[in-house]
Amino acid sequence: KNQVEQSPQSLIILEGKNCTLQCNYTVSPFSNLRWYKQDTGRGPVSLTIMTFSENTKSNGRYTATLDADTKQSSLHITASQLSDSASYICVVSAKTGSNYQLIWGAGTKLIIKP
Amino acid sequence: EAGVAQSPRYKIIEKRQSVAFWCNPISGHATLYWYQQILGQGPKLLIQFQNNGVVDDSQLPKDRFSAERLKGVDSTLKIQPAKLEDSAVYLCASSLQGAMAEAFFGQGTRLTVV
């Protein structure tokens, strides 16, 4: 069964600190992996998208890594800011027939404290 | 570029009543999605349209939910009759072409069924 699991479920860190969020998936056949940021009361916004051959991608203070062999991804946030408080959702795309299916994780809720 | 527009932002109804949500995708986007997001969970795909045709509605509870995209642009999602467990945020998203393209989300409609 195609699944995406994220950890931790929630995380509280102090402003300025770094943190790493984890995503493990059992999705086949794998097409790509995306990280979304979802602020409270808003729709998700894409941070990064990685294909099978990419193992790292950055977007400002966000750096995503992908290990397609172990089926793991991480999202590292450097020098956190209060505006980073949000849910971070890992999404894996699988090719099913002629269509692509997106499998969503439950997200990690990140709280940045001043 | 205008984003995905959804209305209403909030809706409170009694169980067994009916409700409809409206979505206007980004101009030129062929693919439109409706997602249901229950508090603390990742979004769950209800239905995916490609222009005015349905690509995937495997998780849509068809006994009470319906959706249409008659002219391949705007879309409406209807629930009739609503149940308590339908309380959730309903997100609309659009992409240029298919699930491989980046999806852009609206702010969502928060539905409370009492």
gemmi code that builds the backbone of each chain (N, CA, C; Angstrom):
import gemmi

chains = {
    "A": [
        ("LYS", (0.849, -1.189, 0.000), (0.000, 0.000, 0.000), (0.887, 1.241, 0.000)),
        ("ASN", (0.567, 2.220, -0.848), (1.329, 3.456, -0.905), (1.066, 4.299, 0.337)),
        ("GLN", (2.132, 4.636, 1.063), (1.976, 5.423, 2.281), (3.119, 6.411, 2.430)),
        ("VAL", (2.812, 7.524, 3.090), (3.812, 8.524, 3.440), (3.688, 8.789, 4.934)),
        ("GLU", (4.782, 8.610, 5.663), (4.763, 8.834, 7.101), (5.752, 9.927, 7.466)),
        ("GLN", (5.317, 10.844, 8.324), (6.161, 11.965, 8.701), (6.421, 11.945, 10.207)),
        ("SER", (7.600, 12.444, 10.561), (7.939, 12.579, 11.972), (8.838, 13.788, 12.179)),
        ("PRO", (8.785, 14.425, 13.355), (7.803, 14.136, 14.395), (6.429, 14.664, 14.006)),
        ("GLN", (5.435, 14.344, 14.797), (4.079, 14.842, 14.548), (4.033, 16.340, 14.808)),
        ("SER", (4.755, 16.776, 15.844), (4.833, 18.197, 16.155), (6.195, 18.497, 16.754)),
        ("LEU", (6.592, 19.766, 16.659), (7.927, 20.161, 17.091), (7.886, 21.622, 17.518)),
        ("ILE", (8.498, 21.899, 18.661), (8.604, 23.279, 19.144), (10.081, 23.612, 19.278)),
        ("ILE", (10.508, 24.703, 18.630), (11.908, 25.127, 18.750), (11.959, 26.634, 18.970)),
        ("LEU", (13.105, 27.108, 19.425), (13.288, 28.540, 19.645), (13.705, 29.231, 18.349)),
        ("GLU", (13.257, 30.436, 18.205), (13.627, 31.252, 17.046), (15.137, 31.295, 16.883)),
        ("GLY", (15.560, 31.124, 15.633), (16.996, 31.145, 15.338), (17.632, 29.770, 15.274)),
        ("LYS", (16.966, 28.780, 15.856), (17.510, 27.419, 15.846), (17.201, 26.725, 14.527)),
        ("ASN", (17.947, 25.651, 14.251), (17.705, 24.823, 13.066), (16.845, 23.623, 13.454)),
        ("CYS", (16.205, 23.037, 12.466), (15.454, 21.804, 12.730), (15.371, 20.975, 11.456)),
        ("THR", (15.103, 19.679, 11.648), (14.977, 18.758, 10.516), (13.717, 17.935, 10.677)),
        ("LEU", (12.931, 17.910, 9.623), (11.698, 17.129, 9.599), (11.903, 15.918, 8.692)),
        ("GLN", (11.293, 14.786, 9.061), (11.526, 13.540, 8.342), (10.287, 13.057, 7.590)),
        ("CYS", (10.544, 12.382, 6.491), (9.477, 11.797, 5.681), (9.944, 10.439, 5.165)),
        ("ASN", (9.211, 9.388, 5.495), (9.495, 8.048, 4.971), (8.318, 7.631, 4.102)),
        ("TYR", (8.610, 7.000, 2.987), (7.513, 6.630, 2.094), (7.664, 5.202, 1.579)),
        ("THR", (6.525, 4.600, 1.309), (6.480, 3.301, 0.634), (5.560, 3.502, -0.553)),
        ("VAL", (6.092, 4.134, -1.583), (5.319, 4.477, -2.774), (6.022, 3.916, -3.986)),
        ("SER", (5.261, 3.225, -4.805), (5.836, 2.638, -6.007), (4.795, 2.616, -7.120)),
        ("PRO", (5.181, 2.935, -8.340), (6.495, 3.455, -8.709), (6.610, 4.939, -8.386)),
        ("PHE", (7.753, 5.320, -7.839), (8.012, 6.690, -7.406), (8.184, 7.598, -8.603)),
        ("SER", (7.601, 8.783, -8.506), (7.758, 9.755, -9.578), (8.500, 10.997, -9.068)),
        ("ASN", (7.962, 11.642, -8.049), (8.667, 12.768, -7.434), (8.181, 12.965, -6.000)),
        ("LEU", (8.905, 13.811, -5.270), (8.562, 14.091, -3.877), (8.541, 15.595, -3.681)),
        ("ARG", (7.509, 16.060, -2.978), (7.342, 17.495, -2.755), (7.191, 17.775, -1.265)),
        ("TRP", (7.647, 18.921, -0.870), (7.375, 19.440, 0.462), (6.500, 20.685, 0.313)),
        ("TYR", (5.427, 20.711, 1.126), (4.537, 21.857, 1.152), (4.571, 22.486, 2.543)),
        ("LYS", (4.385, 23.803, 2.592), (4.199, 24.524, 3.841), (2.749, 24.983, 3.892)),
        ("GLN", (2.085, 24.709, 5.026), (0.697, 25.132, 5.157), (0.546, 25.985, 6.415)),
        ("ASP", (0.358, 27.272, 6.235), (0.056, 28.160, 7.358), (-1.368, 27.907, 7.824)),
        ("THR", (-1.614, 28.188, 9.097), (-2.943, 27.974, 9.671), (-3.983, 28.764, 8.897)),
        ("GLY", (-5.047, 28.090, 8.478), (-6.131, 28.757, 7.776), (-5.857, 29.042, 6.315)),
        ("ARG", (-4.809, 28.460, 5.781), (-4.463, 28.691, 4.367), (-4.225, 27.374, 3.654)),
        ("GLY", (-4.214, 27.434, 2.332), (-3.896, 26.253, 1.559), (-2.398, 26.000, 1.531)),
        ("PRO", (-1.980, 24.773, 1.221), (-0.537, 24.455, 1.159), (0.159, 25.229, 0.036)),
        ("VAL", (1.433, 25.549, 0.271), (2.258, 26.225, -0.733), (3.503, 25.372, -0.957)),
        ("SER", (3.838, 25.143, -2.214), (4.966, 24.272, -2.538), (6.295, 24.916, -2.144)),
        ("LEU", (7.169, 24.124, -1.509), (8.518, 24.580, -1.148), (9.551, 24.011, -2.124)),
        ("THR", (9.515, 22.697, -2.314), (10.479, 22.041, -3.201), (9.817, 20.858, -3.884)),
        ("ILE", (10.368, 20.481, -5.003), (9.954, 19.251, -5.682), (11.211, 18.567, -6.195)),
        ("MET", (11.332, 17.255, -5.931), (12.537, 16.516, -6.326), (12.162, 15.257, -7.078)),
        ("THR", (12.885, 14.992, -8.145), (12.705, 13.755, -8.873), (13.688, 12.708, -8.364)),
        ("PHE", (13.600, 11.524, -8.934), (14.392, 10.374, -8.492), (15.888, 10.666, -8.488)),
        ("SER", (16.345, 11.434, -9.466), (17.787, 11.643, -9.633), (18.337, 12.784, -8.787)),
        ("GLU", (17.467, 13.548, -8.126), (17.928, 14.675, -7.325), (18.013, 14.253, -5.868)),
        ("ASN", (19.111, 14.587, -5.188), (19.168, 14.227, -3.784), (19.223, 15.421, -2.842)),
        ("THR", (19.247, 16.625, -3.384), (19.129, 17.794, -2.538), (18.606, 18.967, -3.345)),
        ("LYS", (17.794, 19.781, -2.685), (17.268, 20.984, -3.345), (16.983, 22.036, -2.284)),
        ("SER", (17.382, 23.253, -2.562), (17.205, 24.333, -1.588), (16.243, 25.393, -2.080)),
        ("ASN", (15.576, 26.012, -1.125), (14.689, 27.139, -1.396), (14.865, 28.110, -0.230)),
        ("GLY", (15.819, 29.007, -0.367), (16.115, 29.939, 0.731), (16.670, 29.175, 1.930)),
        ("ARG", (15.996, 29.334, 3.073), (16.472, 28.652, 4.288), (15.964, 27.213, 4.383)),
        ("TYR", (15.241, 26.766, 3.400), (14.729, 25.389, 3.378), (15.599, 24.539, 2.457)),
        ("THR", (16.047, 23.380, 2.964), (16.814, 22.436, 2.153), (16.190, 21.058, 2.299)),
        ("ALA", (15.798, 20.495, 1.171), (15.221, 19.155, 1.180), (16.240, 18.160, 0.654)),
        ("THR", (16.254, 16.968, 1.237), (17.119, 15.895, 0.762), (16.254, 14.695, 0.415)),
        ("LEU", (16.753, 13.890, -0.490), (16.026, 12.685, -0.901), (17.001, 11.541, -1.045)),
        ("ASP", (16.707, 10.416, -0.381), (17.457, 9.169, -0.566), (16.474, 8.162, -1.140)),
        ("ALA", (16.530, 7.982, -2.457), (15.567, 7.108, -3.124), (15.808, 5.633, -2.792)),
        ("ASP", (17.010, 5.305, -2.365), (17.305, 3.914, -2.009), (16.610, 3.513, -0.714)),
        ("THR", (16.707, 4.387, 0.285), (16.074, 4.086, 1.574), (14.661, 4.651, 1.655)),
        ("LYS", (14.235, 5.373, 0.618), (12.894, 5.959, 0.551), (12.650, 6.904, 1.725)),
        ("GLN", (13.620, 7.811, 1.887), (13.521, 8.786, 2.956), (13.813, 10.177, 2.407)),
        ("SER", (13.146, 11.155, 3.004), (13.412, 12.544, 2.665), (13.427, 13.342, 3.960)),
        ("SER", (14.155, 14.445, 3.935), (14.149, 15.330, 5.087), (14.035, 16.766, 4.613)),
        ("LEU", (13.495, 17.603, 5.476), (13.416, 19.037, 5.213), (14.132, 19.733, 6.357)),
        ("HIS", (15.211, 20.430, 6.031), (16.007, 21.123, 7.033), (15.710, 22.616, 6.946)),
        ("ILE", (15.406, 23.205, 8.098), (15.138, 24.648, 8.159), (16.258, 25.295, 8.952)),
        ("THR", (16.902, 26.252, 8.350), (18.054, 26.923, 8.965), (17.629, 28.265, 9.546)),
        ("ALA", (18.155, 28.574, 10.708), (17.921, 29.875, 11.351), (16.427, 30.217, 11.343)),
        ("SER", (15.664, 29.424, 12.063), (14.209, 29.527, 12.009), (13.711, 30.926, 12.388)),
        ("GLN", (12.580, 31.284, 11.782), (11.917, 32.559, 12.063), (10.490, 32.280, 12.525)),
        ("LEU", (9.900, 33.267, 13.193), (8.541, 33.076, 13.694), (7.574, 32.710, 12.573)),
        ("SER", (7.836, 33.232, 11.378), (6.956, 32.960, 10.231), (7.069, 31.528, 9.702)),
        ("ASP", (8.042, 30.789, 10.223), (8.158, 29.381, 9.821), (7.145, 28.500, 10.555)),
        ("SER", (6.469, 29.056, 11.560), (5.450, 28.283, 12.278), (4.347, 27.896, 11.292)),
        ("ALA", (4.174, 26.598, 11.098), (3.245, 26.097, 10.086), (3.263, 24.578, 10.138)),
        ("SER", (2.433, 23.956, 9.308), (2.533, 22.509, 9.100), (3.313, 22.271, 7.816)),
        ("TYR", (4.171, 21.274, 7.840), (4.994, 20.920, 6.680), (4.594, 19.522, 6.229)),
        ("ILE", (4.160, 19.446, 4.991), (3.584, 18.201, 4.483), (4.442, 17.647, 3.355)),
        ("CYS", (4.734, 16.372, 3.459), (5.495, 15.642, 2.439), (4.499, 14.942, 1.516)),
        ("VAL", (4.690, 15.056, 0.229), (3.771, 14.478, -0.755), (4.583, 13.714, -1.788)),
        ("VAL", (4.233, 12.463, -2.029), (4.949, 11.642, -3.000), (4.021, 11.318, -4.158)),
        ("SER", (4.554, 11.458, -5.356), (3.775, 11.189, -6.562), (4.102, 9.807, -7.094)),
        ("ALA", (3.066, 9.031, -7.421), (3.239, 7.687, -7.975), (2.508, 7.621, -9.307)),
        ("LYS", (3.111, 6.923, -10.247), (2.466, 6.768, -11.549), (1.531, 5.579, -11.486)),
        ("THR", (0.265, 5.805, -11.733), (-0.720, 4.720, -11.718), (-1.410, 4.693, -13.076)),
        ("GLY", (-1.017, 3.737, -13.895), (-1.562, 3.673, -15.248), (-1.117, 4.884, -16.031)),
        ("SER", (-2.080, 5.605, -16.599), (-1.737, 6.798, -17.380), (-1.809, 8.060, -16.530)),
        ("ASN", (-2.119, 7.905, -15.251), (-2.287, 9.059, -14.381), (-1.229, 9.052, -13.287)),
        ("TYR", (-1.101, 10.178, -12.596), (-0.200, 10.276, -11.451), (-1.038, 10.522, -10.207)),
        ("GLN", (-0.725, 9.788, -9.155), (-1.465, 9.912, -7.899), (-0.563, 10.580, -6.870)),
        ("LEU", (-1.110, 11.524, -6.115), (-0.358, 12.178, -5.047), (-0.733, 11.540, -3.722)),
        ("ILE", (0.283, 11.055, -2.983), (0.053, 10.464, -1.663), (0.571, 11.445, -0.627)),
        ("TRP", (-0.317, 11.917, 0.233), (-0.017, 12.972, 1.190), (0.316, 12.397, 2.562)),
        ("GLY", (1.334, 12.952, 3.199), (1.585, 12.667, 4.601), (0.647, 13.479, 5.483)),
        ("ALA", (0.660, 13.190, 6.779), (-0.213, 13.902, 7.716), (0.379, 15.237, 8.138)),
        ("GLY", (1.670, 15.440, 7.866), (2.293, 16.719, 8.188), (2.987, 16.733, 9.541)),
        ("THR", (3.933, 17.651, 9.678), (4.575, 17.953, 10.957), (4.203, 19.382, 11.316)),
        ("LYS", (3.647, 19.558, 12.513), (3.280, 20.901, 12.956), (4.484, 21.512, 13.681)),
        ("LEU", (5.010, 22.578, 13.111), (6.195, 23.236, 13.666), (5.789, 24.549, 14.322)),
        ("ILE", (6.229, 24.735, 15.553), (5.974, 25.980, 16.282), (7.308, 26.607, 16.634)),
        ("ILE", (7.471, 27.849, 16.229), (8.693, 28.593, 16.549), (8.362, 29.567, 17.685)),
        ("LYS", (9.119, 29.483, 18.771), (8.886, 30.362, 19.921), (9.963, 31.434, 19.992)),
        ("PRO", (9.549, 32.662, 20.345), (10.539, 33.752, 20.425), (11.479, 33.561, 21.619)),
    ],
    "B": [
        ("GLU", (-0.415, 37.474, -11.208), (-1.295, 36.349, -11.591), (-2.223, 36.056, -10.424)),
        ("ALA", (-3.539, 36.030, -10.687), (-4.493, 35.738, -9.629), (-4.360, 34.283, -9.232)),
        ("GLY", (-4.602, 34.029, -7.939), (-4.506, 32.661, -7.446), (-5.825, 31.941, -7.577)),
        ("VAL", (-5.925, 30.791, -6.912), (-7.153, 30.007, -6.899), (-8.119, 30.670, -5.919)),
        ("ALA", (-9.323, 30.951, -6.401), (-10.329, 31.612, -5.564), (-11.366, 30.601, -5.104)),
        ("GLN", (-11.697, 30.656, -3.821), (-12.725, 29.784, -3.279), (-13.723, 30.608, -2.486)),
        ("SER", (-14.968, 30.151, -2.482), (-15.974, 30.774, -1.615), (-17.031, 29.734, -1.255)),
        ("PRO", (-17.667, 29.900, -0.092), (-17.332, 30.896, 0.920), (-16.079, 30.484, 1.702)),
        ("ARG", (-15.606, 31.325, 2.589), (-14.452, 30.979, 3.427), (-14.868, 30.115, 4.601)),
        ("TYR", (-16.060, 30.389, 5.099), (-16.578, 29.635, 6.247), (-18.056, 29.322, 6.009)),
        ("LYS", (-18.467, 28.171, 6.536), (-19.869, 27.782, 6.428), (-20.228, 26.905, 7.610)),
        ("ILE", (-21.343, 27.241, 8.275), (-21.862, 26.424, 9.364), (-23.253, 25.973, 8.961)),
        ("ILE", (-23.482, 24.669, 8.971), (-24.805, 24.143, 8.632), (-25.179, 23.059, 9.626)),
        ("GLU", (-26.469, 22.725, 9.654), (-26.926, 21.622, 10.491), (-26.835, 20.329, 9.693)),
        ("LYS", (-26.670, 19.237, 10.419), (-26.607, 17.937, 9.742), (-27.898, 17.715, 8.950)),
        ("ARG", (-27.751, 17.032, 7.862), (-28.814, 16.715, 6.905), (-29.122, 17.877, 5.958)),
        ("GLN", (-28.519, 19.059, 6.202), (-28.682, 20.137, 5.239), (-27.728, 19.937, 4.069)),
        ("SER", (-27.902, 20.735, 3.035), (-27.016, 20.675, 1.881), (-26.153, 21.935, 1.833)),
        ("VAL", (-25.008, 21.804, 1.160), (-24.076, 22.940, 1.062), (-23.315, 22.829, -0.251)),
        ("ALA", (-22.918, 23.964, -0.789), (-22.143, 23.980, -2.035), (-20.965, 24.918, -1.901)),
        ("PHE", (-19.842, 24.502, -2.475), (-18.628, 25.296, -2.470), (-18.255, 25.596, -3.921)),
        ("TRP", (-17.645, 26.752, -4.108), (-17.285, 27.187, -5.460), (-15.784, 27.419, -5.564)),
        ("CYS", (-15.227, 27.093, -6.728), (-13.791, 27.280, -6.956), (-13.554, 27.853, -8.350)),
        ("ASN", (-12.712, 28.867, -8.416), (-12.265, 29.420, -9.697), (-10.755, 29.204, -9.786)),
        ("PRO", (-10.289, 28.319, -10.650), (-8.859, 28.012, -10.709), (-8.071, 29.121, -11.395)),
        ("ILE", (-6.762, 28.968, -11.388), (-5.889, 29.899, -12.098), (-6.169, 29.783, -13.604)),
        ("SER", (-6.234, 30.909, -14.268), (-6.551, 30.934, -15.698), (-5.580, 30.059, -16.481)),
        ("GLY", (-6.137, 29.198, -17.337), (-5.300, 28.341, -18.174), (-4.951, 27.000, -17.566)),
        ("HIS", (-5.303, 26.801, -16.302), (-4.998, 25.513, -15.655), (-6.047, 24.484, -16.033)),
        ("ALA", (-5.585, 23.381, -16.627), (-6.508, 22.359, -17.113), (-6.965, 21.423, -15.997)),
        ("THR", (-6.107, 21.262, -14.980), (-6.403, 20.278, -13.936), (-6.911, 20.980, -12.683)),
        ("LEU", (-7.984, 20.444, -12.125), (-8.579, 21.007, -10.903), (-8.834, 19.880, -9.922)),
        ("TYR", (-8.507, 20.143, -8.658), (-8.670, 19.159, -7.594), (-9.558, 19.725, -6.483)),
        ("TRP", (-10.314, 18.818, -5.879), (-10.979, 19.116, -4.608), (-10.403, 18.154, -3.554)),
        ("TYR", (-9.969, 18.745, -2.437), (-9.437, 17.964, -1.330), (-10.274, 18.227, -0.083)),
        ("GLN", (-10.332, 17.217, 0.783), (-10.917, 17.369, 2.108), (-9.786, 17.246, 3.130)),
        ("GLN", (-9.688, 18.223, 4.019), (-8.646, 18.172, 5.041), (-9.288, 18.251, 6.426)),
        ("ILE", (-9.233, 17.133, 7.131), (-9.725, 17.076, 8.503), (-8.614, 17.569, 9.421)),
        ("LEU", (-8.992, 18.249, 10.484), (-8.031, 18.855, 11.406), (-6.955, 17.864, 11.833)),
        ("GLY", (-5.694, 18.247, 11.656), (-4.582, 17.406, 12.083), (-4.158, 16.354, 11.072)),
        ("GLN", (-4.795, 16.347, 9.923), (-4.457, 15.366, 8.891), (-4.024, 16.077, 7.607)),
        ("GLY", (-3.384, 15.301, 6.721), (-3.052, 15.837, 5.416), (-4.288, 15.860, 4.526)),
        ("PRO", (-4.250, 16.614, 3.428), (-5.403, 16.653, 2.513), (-5.680, 15.286, 1.897)),
        ("LYS", (-6.949, 15.004, 1.693), (-7.384, 13.765, 1.043), (-8.090, 14.131, -0.259)),
        ("LEU", (-7.615, 13.563, -1.371), (-8.211, 13.891, -2.661), (-9.635, 13.367, -2.755)),
        ("LEU", (-10.553, 14.248, -3.124), (-11.931, 13.832, -3.377), (-12.156, 13.580, -4.861)),
        ("ILE", (-11.724, 14.526, -5.691), (-11.950, 14.405, -7.120), (-10.925, 15.231, -7.877)),
        ("GLN", (-10.511, 14.715, -9.040), (-9.588, 15.414, -9.931), (-10.236, 15.524, -11.304)),
        ("PHE", (-10.271, 16.760, -11.826), (-10.785, 17.020, -13.174), (-9.626, 17.349, -14.110)),
        ("GLN", (-9.736, 16.903, -15.333), (-8.875, 17.356, -16.416), (-9.814, 18.023, -17.404)),
        ("ASN", (-9.712, 19.361, -17.518), (-10.714, 20.172, -18.239), (-12.089, 19.873, -17.624)),
        ("ASN", (-13.074, 19.384, -18.366), (-14.366, 19.118, -17.735), (-14.609, 17.637, -17.511)),
        ("GLY", (-13.571, 16.814, -17.666), (-13.698, 15.379, -17.454), (-13.116, 14.943, -16.126)),
        ("VAL", (-13.710, 13.910, -15.530), (-13.240, 13.389, -14.248), (-12.107, 12.384, -14.480)),
        ("VAL", (-10.960, 12.623, -13.823), (-9.812, 11.726, -13.921), (-9.818, 10.714, -12.780)),
        ("ASP", (-10.160, 11.184, -11.572), (-10.122, 10.311, -10.394), (-11.160, 10.796, -9.402)),
        ("ASP", (-12.136, 9.973, -9.117), (-13.106, 10.288, -8.060), (-13.288, 9.081, -7.159)),
        ("SER", (-12.228, 8.279, -7.047), (-12.317, 7.018, -6.316), (-12.585, 7.212, -4.825)),
        ("GLN", (-12.204, 8.368, -4.261), (-12.415, 8.591, -2.840), (-13.577, 9.552, -2.557)),
        ("LEU", (-14.355, 9.845, -3.547), (-15.506, 10.738, -3.367), (-16.706, 9.916, -2.890)),
        ("PRO", (-17.276, 10.259, -1.716), (-18.474, 9.530, -1.238), (-19.671, 9.899, -2.103)),
        ("LYS", (-19.879, 9.144, -3.121), (-20.822, 9.543, -4.179), (-22.282, 9.523, -3.742)),
        ("ASP", (-22.551, 8.895, -2.583), (-23.930, 8.895, -2.114), (-24.341, 10.270, -1.598)),
        ("ARG", (-23.345, 11.109, -1.253), (-23.692, 12.417, -0.700), (-22.909, 13.579, -1.316)),
        ("PHE", (-21.792, 13.266, -1.941), (-20.950, 14.305, -2.532), (-21.086, 14.270, -4.056)),
        ("SER", (-21.093, 15.463, -4.646), (-21.052, 15.565, -6.100), (-20.231, 16.787, -6.483)),
        ("ALA", (-19.639, 16.718, -7.658), (-18.837, 17.848, -8.130), (-18.980, 17.946, -9.632)),
        ("GLU", (-18.889, 19.164, -10.116), (-18.949, 19.360, -11.558), (-18.042, 20.505, -11.987)),
        ("ARG", (-17.647, 20.426, -13.238), (-16.800, 21.467, -13.850), (-17.258, 21.559, -15.296)),
        ("LEU", (-18.455, 22.095, -15.445), (-19.175, 21.997, -16.709), (-18.429, 22.601, -17.893)),
        ("LYS", (-17.859, 23.776, -17.748), (-17.212, 24.437, -18.883), (-15.690, 24.319, -18.802)),
        ("GLY", (-15.214, 23.434, -17.933), (-13.773, 23.241, -17.833), (-13.044, 24.375, -17.147)),
        ("VAL", (-13.786, 25.247, -16.437), (-13.128, 26.348, -15.728), (-13.522, 26.260, -14.247)),
        ("ASP", (-14.607, 26.981, -13.859), (-15.071, 26.956, -12.474), (-15.589, 25.572, -12.105)),
        ("SER", (-15.589, 25.326, -10.791), (-16.109, 24.050, -10.308), (-16.925, 24.275, -9.042)),
        ("THR", (-17.902, 23.396, -8.829), (-18.654, 23.400, -7.578), (-18.617, 22.005, -6.969)),
        ("LEU", (-18.547, 21.981, -5.649), (-18.591, 20.747, -4.874), (-19.812, 20.836, -3.974)),
        ("LYS", (-20.651, 19.808, -3.997), (-21.875, 19.830, -3.202), (-21.914, 18.639, -2.247)),
        ("ILE", (-22.472, 18.886, -1.076), (-22.695, 17.828, -0.098), (-24.190, 17.840, 0.242)),
        ("GLN", (-24.814, 16.686, 0.073), (-26.249, 16.595, 0.361), (-26.653, 15.161, 0.636)),
        ("PRO", (-27.073, 14.828, 1.844), (-27.139, 15.650, 3.050), (-25.816, 15.584, 3.824)),
        ("ALA", (-25.514, 16.641, 4.556), (-24.261, 16.700, 5.307), (-24.349, 15.873, 6.596)),
        ("LYS", (-23.209, 15.308, 6.977), (-23.066, 14.580, 8.231), (-22.051, 15.307, 9.112)),
        ("LEU", (-22.088, 14.985, 10.402), (-21.158, 15.626, 11.341), (-19.702, 15.413, 10.900)),
        ("GLU", (-19.409, 14.203, 10.391), (-18.026, 13.885, 10.034), (-17.537, 14.609, 8.780)),
        ("ASP", (-18.437, 15.361, 8.128), (-18.019, 16.151, 6.968), (-17.362, 17.466, 7.388)),
        ("SER", (-17.368, 17.761, 8.671), (-16.708, 18.977, 9.157), (-15.229, 18.901, 8.827)),
        ("ALA", (-14.753, 19.854, 8.045), (-13.386, 19.829, 7.538), (-13.143, 21.102, 6.739)),
        ("VAL", (-11.917, 21.249, 6.272), (-11.608, 22.310, 5.310), (-11.608, 21.682, 3.915)),
        ("TYR", (-12.299, 22.310, 2.997), (-12.352, 21.821, 1.619), (-11.465, 22.730, 0.766)),
        ("LEU", (-10.423, 22.114, 0.234), (-9.424, 22.852, -0.532), (-9.591, 22.584, -2.018)),
        ("CYS", (-9.505, 23.636, -2.789), (-9.485, 23.503, -4.238), (-8.069, 23.842, -4.710)),
        ("ALA", (-7.575, 23.102, -5.670), (-6.247, 23.365, -6.226), (-6.309, 23.227, -7.741)),
        ("SER", (-5.375, 23.859, -8.422), (-5.304, 23.699, -9.878), (-3.854, 23.603, -10.317)),
        ("SER", (-3.649, 22.953, -11.454), (-2.317, 22.858, -12.041), (-2.460, 22.964, -13.557)),
        ("LEU", (-1.332, 23.287, -14.186), (-1.363, 23.474, -15.636), (-1.863, 22.222, -16.351)),
        ("GLN", (-1.245, 21.082, -15.994), (-1.605, 19.851, -16.698), (-1.228, 18.649, -15.857)),
        ("GLY", (-2.194, 18.054, -15.188), (-1.954, 16.802, -14.504), (-1.225, 16.930, -13.179)),
        ("ALA", (-1.061, 15.780, -12.529), (-0.506, 15.745, -11.176), (1.006, 15.948, -11.160)),
        ("MET", (1.660, 15.904, -12.306), (3.106, 16.139, -12.315), (3.437, 17.621, -12.212)),
        ("ALA", (2.508, 18.451, -12.639), (2.725, 19.895, -12.563), (2.432, 20.381, -11.156)),
        ("GLU", (3.071, 21.480, -10.771), (2.862, 22.028, -9.436), (1.409, 22.450, -9.261)),
        ("ALA", (0.848, 22.086, -8.127), (-0.527, 22.456, -7.807), (-0.542, 23.689, -6.923)),
        ("PHE", (-1.437, 24.609, -7.226), (-1.607, 25.832, -6.453), (-2.959, 25.744, -5.746)),
        ("PHE", (-2.939, 26.062, -4.461), (-4.131, 25.874, -3.646), (-4.822, 27.188, -3.330)),
        ("GLY", (-6.156, 27.102, -3.188), (-6.914, 28.210, -2.649), (-6.837, 28.195, -1.126)),
        ("GLN", (-7.488, 29.168, -0.497), (-7.427, 29.272, 0.962), (-8.335, 28.261, 1.653)),
        ("GLY", (-9.256, 27.676, 0.900), (-10.113, 26.660, 1.479), (-11.418, 27.211, 2.027)),
        ("THR", (-12.371, 26.307, 2.192), (-13.641, 26.618, 2.851), (-13.724, 25.757, 4.099)),
        ("ARG", (-13.859, 26.412, 5.246), (-13.987, 25.656, 6.499), (-15.453, 25.372, 6.736)),
        ("LEU", (-15.820, 24.097, 6.715), (-17.209, 23.679, 6.936), (-17.360, 23.097, 8.333)),
        ("THR", (-18.342, 23.585, 9.052), (-18.700, 23.028, 10.353), (-20.127, 22.524, 10.270)),
        ("VAL", (-20.303, 21.248, 10.562), (-21.637, 20.647, 10.570), (-22.027, 20.404, 12.027)),
        ("VAL", (-23.164, 20.980, 12.431), (-23.580, 20.880, 13.851), (-24.893, 20.087, 13.990)),
    ],
}
model = gemmi.Model(1)
for chain_id, residues in chains.items():
    chain = gemmi.Chain(chain_id)
    for i, (resn, *xyz) in enumerate(residues, 1):
        res = gemmi.Residue()
        res.name, res.seqid = resn, gemmi.SeqId(i, " ")
        for name, pos in zip(("N", "CA", "C"), xyz):
            atom = gemmi.Atom()
            atom.name, atom.element = name, gemmi.Element(name[0])
            atom.pos, atom.b_iso = gemmi.Position(*pos), 0.0
            res.add_atom(atom)
        chain.add_residue(res)
    model.add_chain(chain)
structure = gemmi.Structure()
structure.add_model(model)
structure.setup_entities()
